[in-house]
């Protein structure tokens, strides 16, 4: 079961890298980030598939999408200097609360 959670964490990291590469590709005008989008998402979905062998899909998907969204939003604010409003902050907090809620109902 621990391997499945490591697979899920790896999937999240590659999803974040793929999404960051989307931003860096500048609409597919930069070659390396454009290629990295497909590589990262390929690796991401491969590890997500492996994680689903032992983790319930509702749990795995909520953790994958929730943590991925939270990390990407944080990268956007810190690295890409995107705005951070109270509404955005509270919304991210609610995503985290939702992920915890889904995981606590076993």
Secondary structure, 3 states (H helix, E strand, C coil): CHHHHHHHHHHHHHHHHHHHHHHHCCCCCCHHHHHHHHHHHHHHHHHHHHHCCCCCHHHHHHHHHHHHHHHHHHHHHHCCCCCCCHHHHHHHHHHHHHHHHHHCCC
